[in-house]
Amino acid sequence: MDLIWSAVTGPRPLDPWDRALLEALHPATDLVTLDELAVRTKIPPTLLEVVVREGFLKPVSSVPEPLFDPGDVEPIKAGLSLVEAGLPLGELLDLARKMDAAMQPVVDQAIDLFVRFIRDSVEANAGSDEEAARRLVEAFSAMLPATGRIVDHHFRSLVLEGARQRLEQ
């Protein structure tokens, strides 16, 4: 229904609890420029620009210039360590493209589940907009790291099992 509504009227205005959740997703403080990210990662800005163009590094905000989450530093350094270990950058980017394509439907489903079972329930049962906003931010703040741990663990398990099977052949 939201898609139909958006097509007819344009994007719907954010409810107060959705606005609070959106602000919690990317707080305006502590964001860094691409040049600052380059200094922190010790990777030339031109290489980071390639990663941004490929869509694997996404700015949190584009006003007045692209700004990035400082949490991007460690994954970027991890990627660099793979390249330094001998993995060609092109192969790493290809793997990232495949991972992105495979994960996007799962991400969409996870967001749908959050909306249907958490957001809609909070909206229906909260006594006020402030309570709804607080409960949504708390739920998302707890669920995102838990989801990350599950995905990380499962990916590691799959890689280890695949490597074990290949070594046994």
Secondary structure, 3 states (H helix, E strand, C coil): CHHHHHHHHCCCCCCHHHHHHHHHHCCCCCCEEHHHHHHHHCCCHHHHHHHHHHCCCCCCECCCCCEECHHHHHHHHHHHHHHHCCCCHHHHHHHHHHHHHHHHHHHHHHHHHHHHHHHHHHHHHCCCHHHHHHHHHHHHHHHHHHHHHHHHHHHHHHHHHHHHHHHHC
